[in-house]
């Protein structure tokens, strides 16, 4: 049986900058915060992200959490 150990986590804010004047497609800017505690709960990250986004000139579009995990076989499995 496989086990996933989370080794790192990143919090990313996607900010809406406006629409492209030619295509009309939305334009987004990204702010990433590395070395987020892997034990952080979604509620904690949401609170932090909302606080940070209030300091931005651009409006918040979405909040993302990106986790990286290491896969291995579980101990004691054959």
N, CA, C and O atoms as CSV, one atom per row, in Angstrom:
chain,resi,resn,atom,element,x,y,z
A,1,UNK,N,N,0.839,-1.178,0.000
A,1,UNK,CA,C,0.000,0.000,0.000
A,1,UNK,C,C,0.887,1.245,0.000
A,1,UNK,O,O,1.908,1.283,0.686
A,2,UNK,N,N,0.509,2.224,-0.742
A,2,UNK,CA,C,1.277,3.462,-0.863
A,2,UNK,C,C,0.836,4.476,0.185
A,2,UNK,O,O,-0.329,4.528,0.580
A,3,UNK,N,N,1.805,5.285,0.625
A,3,UNK,CA,C,1.560,6.346,1.595
A,3,UNK,C,C,2.142,7.631,1.023
A,3,UNK,O,O,3.210,7.619,0.410
A,4,UNK,N,N,1.432,8.746,1.228
A,4,UNK,CA,C,1.919,10.051,0.770
A,4,UNK,C,C,2.289,10.889,1.987
A,4,UNK,O,O,1.458,11.107,2.868
A,5,UNK,N,N,3.532,11.359,2.039
A,5,UNK,CA,C,4.002,12.246,3.100
A,5,UNK,C,C,4.141,13.642,2.514
A,5,UNK,O,O,4.939,13.864,1.604
A,6,UNK,N,N,3.351,14.592,3.044
A,6,UNK,CA,C,3.427,15.964,2.549
A,6,UNK,C,C,4.765,16.560,2.986
A,6,UNK,O,O,5.101,16.552,4.171
A,7,UNK,N,N,5.523,17.077,2.019
A,7,UNK,CA,C,6.849,17.613,2.335
A,7,UNK,C,C,6.915,19.136,2.231
A,7,UNK,O,O,7.788,19.752,2.843
A,8,UNK,N,N,6.021,19.747,1.477
A,8,UNK,CA,C,6.012,21.209,1.390
A,8,UNK,C,C,4.637,21.685,0.943
A,8,UNK,O,O,3.852,20.936,0.361
A,9,UNK,N,N,4.373,22.959,1.234
A,9,UNK,CA,C,3.091,23.544,0.876
A,9,UNK,C,C,3.316,25.009,0.501
A,9,UNK,O,O,4.157,25.688,1.090
A,10,UNK,N,N,2.563,25.481,-0.476
A,10,UNK,CA,C,2.647,26.860,-0.950
A,10,UNK,C,C,1.242,27.457,-0.983
A,10,UNK,O,O,0.289,26.801,-1.403
A,11,UNK,N,N,1.127,28.692,-0.541
A,11,UNK,CA,C,-0.124,29.433,-0.616
A,11,UNK,C,C,-0.008,30.401,-1.786
A,11,UNK,O,O,0.959,31.158,-1.869
A,12,UNK,N,N,-0.983,30.385,-2.688
A,12,UNK,CA,C,-0.929,31.249,-3.862
A,12,UNK,C,C,-2.216,32.046,-3.985
A,12,UNK,O,O,-3.315,31.491,-3.978
A,13,UNK,N,N,-2.056,33.355,-4.097
A,13,UNK,CA,C,-3.189,34.243,-4.329
A,13,UNK,C,C,-3.243,34.574,-5.810
A,13,UNK,O,O,-2.242,34.984,-6.398
A,14,UNK,N,N,-4.396,34.400,-6.405
A,14,UNK,CA,C,-4.608,34.773,-7.799
A,14,UNK,C,C,-5.406,36.066,-7.774
A,14,UNK,O,O,-6.529,36.114,-7.272
A,15,UNK,N,N,-4.799,37.118,-8.328
A,15,UNK,CA,C,-5.392,38.455,-8.301
A,15,UNK,C,C,-5.842,38.855,-9.706
A,15,UNK,O,O,-5.119,38.646,-10.680
A,16,UNK,N,N,-7.030,39.426,-9.798
A,16,UNK,CA,C,-7.587,39.849,-11.084
A,16,UNK,C,C,-7.082,41.254,-11.412
A,16,UNK,O,O,-7.299,42.205,-10.661
A,17,UNK,N,N,-6.395,41.356,-12.569
A,17,UNK,CA,C,-5.837,42.650,-12.979
A,17,UNK,C,C,-6.739,43.398,-13.956
A,17,UNK,O,O,-6.643,44.620,-14.068
A,18,UNK,N,N,-7.600,42.696,-14.653
A,18,UNK,CA,C,-8.470,43.322,-15.651
A,18,UNK,C,C,-8.588,42.414,-16.861
A,18,UNK,O,O,-8.227,41.238,-16.806
A,19,UNK,N,N,-9.093,42.964,-17.946
A,19,UNK,CA,C,-9.243,42.188,-19.180
A,19,UNK,C,C,-8.287,42.697,-20.241
A,19,UNK,O,O,-7.977,43.887,-20.301
A,20,UNK,N,N,-7.828,41.787,-21.070
A,20,UNK,CA,C,-6.981,42.140,-22.206
A,20,UNK,C,C,-7.799,43.008,-23.153
A,20,UNK,O,O,-8.937,42.673,-23.481
A,21,UNK,N,N,-7.225,44.110,-23.586
A,21,UNK,CA,C,-7.971,45.052,-24.435
A,21,UNK,C,C,-8.258,44.506,-25.827
A,21,UNK,O,O,-9.199,44.949,-26.486
A,22,UNK,N,N,-7.455,43.549,-26.276
A,22,UNK,CA,C,-7.655,42.998,-27.619
A,22,UNK,C,C,-8.576,41.785,-27.596
A,22,UNK,O,O,-9.555,41.726,-28.340
A,23,UNK,N,N,-8.255,40.803,-26.726
A,23,UNK,CA,C,-9.018,39.552,-26.711
A,23,UNK,C,C,-10.178,39.567,-25.728
A,23,UNK,O,O,-11.127,38.798,-25.881
A,24,UNK,N,N,-10.116,40.425,-24.727
A,24,UNK,CA,C,-11.155,40.442,-23.710
A,24,UNK,C,C,-10.963,39.389,-22.630
A,24,UNK,O,O,-11.765,39.288,-21.702
A,25,UNK,N,N,-9.892,38.603,-22.756
A,25,UNK,CA,C,-9.619,37.561,-21.759
A,25,UNK,C,C,-9.149,38.186,-20.454
A,25,UNK,O,O,-8.489,39.225,-20.457
A,26,UNK,N,N,-9.492,37.549,-19.340
A,26,UNK,CA,C,-9.038,38.084,-18.054
A,26,UNK,C,C,-7.525,37.954,-17.889
A,26,UNK,O,O,-6.913,37.017,-18.401
A,27,UNK,N,N,-6.936,38.901,-17.173
A,27,UNK,CA,C,-5.499,38.888,-16.868
A,27,UNK,C,C,-5.356,38.721,-15.363
A,27,UNK,O,O,-5.989,39.430,-14.581
A,28,UNK,N,N,-4.513,37.772,-14.970
A,28,UNK,CA,C,-4.309,37.487,-13.553
A,28,UNK,C,C,-2.848,37.685,-13.176
A,28,UNK,O,O,-1.946,37.458,-13.982
A,29,UNK,N,N,-2.635,38.111,-11.945
A,29,UNK,CA,C,-1.299,38.204,-11.345
A,29,UNK,C,C,-1.285,37.222,-10.181
A,29,UNK,O,O,-2.319,36.935,-9.579
A,30,UNK,N,N,-0.100,36.714,-9.875
A,30,UNK,CA,C,0.019,35.704,-8.836
A,30,UNK,C,C,0.995,36.149,-7.759
A,30,UNK,O,O,2.050,36.712,-8.051
A,31,UNK,N,N,0.626,35.886,-6.499
A,31,UNK,CA,C,1.510,36.098,-5.354
A,31,UNK,C,C,1.617,34.754,-4.651
A,31,UNK,O,O,0.612,34.190,-4.219
A,32,UNK,N,N,2.844,34.239,-4.535
A,32,UNK,CA,C,3.054,32.946,-3.892
A,32,UNK,C,C,3.841,33.105,-2.603
A,32,UNK,O,O,4.752,33.927,-2.501
A,33,UNK,N,N,3.469,32.303,-1.633
A,33,UNK,CA,C,4.141,32.288,-0.339
A,33,UNK,C,C,4.576,30.855,-0.067
A,33,UNK,O,O,3.750,29.970,0.157
A,34,UNK,N,N,5.896,30.642,-0.089
A,34,UNK,CA,C,6.454,29.312,0.103
A,34,UNK,C,C,6.650,29.019,1.586
A,34,UNK,O,O,6.465,29.887,2.440
A,35,UNK,N,N,7.024,27.790,1.866
A,35,UNK,CA,C,7.327,27.332,3.233
A,35,UNK,C,C,6.144,27.487,4.178
A,35,UNK,O,O,6.319,27.797,5.356
A,36,UNK,N,N,4.950,27.273,3.665
A,36,UNK,CA,C,3.755,27.268,4.508
A,36,UNK,C,C,3.792,25.990,5.340
A,36,UNK,O,O,4.155,24.930,4.832
A,37,UNK,N,N,3.425,26.083,6.600
A,37,UNK,CA,C,3.408,24.893,7.454
A,37,UNK,C,C,2.450,23.868,6.865
A,37,UNK,O,O,1.299,24.182,6.560
A,38,UNK,N,N,2.929,22.657,6.710
A,38,UNK,CA,C,2.093,21.605,6.123
A,38,UNK,C,C,0.922,21.249,7.030
A,38,UNK,O,O,-0.071,20.687,6.567
A,39,UNK,N,N,1.027,21.570,8.316
A,39,UNK,CA,C,-0.051,21.279,9.265
A,39,UNK,C,C,-1.138,22.353,9.264
A,39,UNK,O,O,-2.161,22.188,9.929
A,40,UNK,N,N,-0.937,23.444,8.534
A,40,UNK,CA,C,-1.908,24.545,8.519
A,40,UNK,C,C,-3.253,24.056,7.987
A,40,UNK,O,O,-3.316,23.339,6.988
A,41,UNK,N,N,-4.317,24.453,8.665
A,41,UNK,CA,C,-5.665,24.050,8.250
A,41,UNK,C,C,-6.174,24.973,7.149
A,41,UNK,O,O,-5.670,26.084,6.987
A,42,UNK,N,N,-7.166,24.520,6.397
A,42,UNK,CA,C,-7.750,25.391,5.375
A,42,UNK,C,C,-8.302,26.697,5.959
A,42,UNK,O,O,-8.201,27.747,5.324
A,43,UNK,N,N,-8.880,26.641,7.149
A,43,UNK,CA,C,-9.415,27.843,7.786
A,43,UNK,C,C,-8.304,28.841,8.093
A,43,UNK,O,O,-8.469,30.043,7.885
A,44,UNK,N,N,-7.172,28.344,8.589
A,44,UNK,CA,C,-6.038,29.219,8.890
A,44,UNK,C,C,-5.508,29.887,7.625
A,44,UNK,O,O,-5.237,31.087,7.609
A,45,UNK,N,N,-5.365,29.095,6.568
A,45,UNK,CA,C,-4.849,29.645,5.311
A,45,UNK,C,C,-5.820,30.645,4.692
A,45,UNK,O,O,-5.397,31.654,4.129
A,46,UNK,N,N,-7.113,30.370,4.794
A,46,UNK,CA,C,-8.108,31.299,4.267
A,46,UNK,C,C,-8.038,32.633,5.002
A,46,UNK,O,O,-8.091,33.692,4.376
A,47,UNK,N,N,-7.919,32.588,6.311
A,47,UNK,CA,C,-7.834,33.814,7.111
A,47,UNK,C,C,-6.603,34.626,6.729
A,47,UNK,O,O,-6.690,35.840,6.546
A,48,UNK,N,N,-5.461,33.962,6.608
A,48,UNK,CA,C,-4.215,34.643,6.232
A,48,UNK,C,C,-4.327,35.229,4.825
A,48,UNK,O,O,-3.960,36.381,4.595
A,49,UNK,N,N,-4.837,34.431,3.890
A,49,UNK,CA,C,-4.945,34.882,2.496
A,49,UNK,C,C,-5.872,36.093,2.384
A,49,UNK,O,O,-5.581,37.025,1.634
A,50,UNK,N,N,-6.966,36.088,3.111
A,50,UNK,CA,C,-7.884,37.227,3.070
A,50,UNK,C,C,-7.234,38.477,3.655
A,50,UNK,O,O,-7.446,39.582,3.155
A,51,UNK,N,N,-6.449,38.303,4.707
A,51,UNK,CA,C,-5.750,39.443,5.310
A,51,UNK,C,C,-4.718,40.026,4.351
A,51,UNK,O,O,-4.604,41.243,4.214
A,52,UNK,N,N,-3.973,39.150,3.692
A,52,UNK,CA,C,-2.958,39.603,2.734
A,52,UNK,C,C,-3.617,40.265,1.533
A,52,UNK,O,O,-3.139,41.292,1.051
A,53,UNK,N,N,-4.707,39.690,1.047
A,53,UNK,CA,C,-5.367,40.241,-0.140
A,53,UNK,C,C,-5.940,41.631,0.127
A,53,UNK,O,O,-6.066,42.438,-0.795
A,54,UNK,N,N,-6.283,41.911,1.373
A,54,UNK,CA,C,-6.799,43.236,1.711
A,54,UNK,C,C,-5.723,44.309,1.541
A,54,UNK,O,O,-6.044,45.490,1.408
A,55,UNK,N,N,-4.456,43.910,1.546
A,55,UNK,CA,C,-3.346,44.841,1.374
A,55,UNK,C,C,-2.961,45.038,-0.093
A,55,UNK,O,O,-2.101,45.863,-0.402
A,56,UNK,N,N,-3.589,44.291,-0.990
A,56,UNK,CA,C,-3.258,44.340,-2.413
A,56,UNK,C,C,-4.120,45.379,-3.124
A,56,UNK,O,O,-5.252,45.645,-2.722
A,57,UNK,N,N,-3.574,45.953,-4.172
A,57,UNK,CA,C,-4.346,46.888,-4.986
A,57,UNK,C,C,-5.337,46.147,-5.880
A,57,UNK,O,O,-6.423,46.655,-6.157
A,58,UNK,N,N,-4.967,44.957,-6.327
A,58,UNK,CA,C,-5.828,44.166,-7.205
A,58,UNK,C,C,-6.806,43.349,-6.384
A,58,UNK,O,O,-6.538,43.030,-5.226
A,59,UNK,N,N,-7.949,43.006,-6.987
A,59,UNK,CA,C,-8.949,42.229,-6.255
A,59,UNK,C,C,-8.609,40.739,-6.307
A,59,UNK,O,O,-8.048,40.242,-7.283
A,60,UNK,N,N,-8.959,40.056,-5.242
A,60,UNK,CA,C,-8.688,38.623,-5.110
A,60,UNK,C,C,-9.646,37.834,-5.987
A,60,UNK,O,O,-10.859,38.033,-5.925
A,61,UNK,N,N,-9.101,36.939,-6.802
A,61,UNK,CA,C,-9.925,36.077,-7.647
A,61,UNK,C,C,-10.108,34.719,-6.991
A,61,UNK,O,O,-11.232,34.232,-6.868
A,62,UNK,N,N,-8.998,34.099,-6.565
A,62,UNK,CA,C,-9.061,32.771,-5.960
A,62,UNK,C,C,-7.831,32.551,-5.083
A,62,UNK,O,O,-6.788,33.174,-5.282
A,63,UNK,N,N,-7.973,31.661,-4.117
A,63,UNK,CA,C,-6.878,31.274,-3.232
A,63,UNK,C,C,-6.558,29.811,-3.513
A,63,UNK,O,O,-7.462,28.977,-3.573
A,64,UNK,N,N,-5.281,29.499,-3.684
A,64,UNK,CA,C,-4.871,28.128,-3.956
A,64,UNK,C,C,-3.856,27.661,-2.918
A,64,UNK,O,O,-3.015,28.431,-2.454
A,65,UNK,N,N,-3.956,26.394,-2.571
A,65,UNK,CA,C,-2.930,25.750,-1.753
A,65,UNK,C,C,-2.329,24.655,-2.618
A,65,UNK,O,O,-3.036,23.796,-3.144
A,66,UNK,N,N,-1.017,24.703,-2.752
A,66,UNK,CA,C,-0.316,23.714,-3.563
A,66,UNK,C,C,0.579,22.890,-2.657
A,66,UNK,O,O,1.507,23.410,-2.038
A,67,UNK,N,N,0.287,21.594,-2.586
A,67,UNK,CA,C,1.035,20.688,-1.730
A,67,UNK,C,C,1.896,19.762,-2.563
A,67,UNK,O,O,1.493,19.320,-3.639
A,68,UNK,N,N,3.087,19.473,-2.056
A,68,UNK,CA,C,3.981,18.493,-2.664
A,68,UNK,C,C,4.153,17.350,-1.680
A,68,UNK,O,O,4.420,17.560,-0.497
A,69,UNK,N,N,3.996,16.144,-2.188
A,69,UNK,CA,C,4.101,14.962,-1.338
A,69,UNK,C,C,5.123,13.993,-1.894
A,69,UNK,O,O,5.397,13.952,-3.093
A,70,UNK,N,N,5.669,13.226,-0.991
A,70,UNK,CA,C,6.600,12.155,-1.352
A,70,UNK,C,C,5.845,10.835,-1.180
A,70,UNK,O,O,5.263,10.578,-0.126
A,71,UNK,N,N,5.859,10.011,-2.213
A,71,UNK,CA,C,5.162,8.728,-2.163
A,71,UNK,C,C,6.144,7.620,-1.803
A,71,UNK,O,O,7.289,7.605,-2.254
A,72,UNK,N,N,5.662,6.691,-0.974
A,72,UNK,CA,C,6.479,5.555,-0.576
A,72,UNK,C,C,5.556,4.414,-0.205
A,72,UNK,O,O,4.350,4.597,-0.045
A,73,UNK,N,N,6.141,3.232,-0.069
A,73,UNK,CA,C,5.361,2.085,0.398
A,73,UNK,C,C,5.243,2.160,1.911
A,73,UNK,O,O,6.174,2.574,2.602
A,74,UNK,N,N,4.096,1.757,2.410
A,74,UNK,CA,C,3.868,1.771,3.842
A,74,UNK,C,C,4.749,0.735,4.523
A,74,UNK,O,O,5.006,-0.335,3.972
A,75,UNK,N,N,5.207,1.062,5.722
A,75,UNK,CA,C,6.065,0.141,6.476
A,75,UNK,C,C,5.258,-1.099,6.845
A,75,UNK,O,O,4.078,-1.003,7.185
A,76,UNK,N,N,5.897,-2.252,6.776
A,76,UNK,CA,C,5.258,-3.489,7.155
A,76,UNK,C,C,4.463,-4.152,6.047
A,76,UNK,O,O,3.913,-5.234,6.252
A,77,UNK,N,N,4.390,-3.542,4.900
A,77,UNK,CA,C,3.682,-4.120,3.747
A,77,UNK,C,C,4.657,-4.902,2.881
A,77,UNK,O,O,5.813,-4.512,2.721
A,78,UNK,N,N,4.187,-5.992,2.334
A,78,UNK,CA,C,5.033,-6.788,1.417
A,78,UNK,C,C,4.624,-6.577,0.003
A,78,UNK,O,O,5.217,-7.160,-0.904
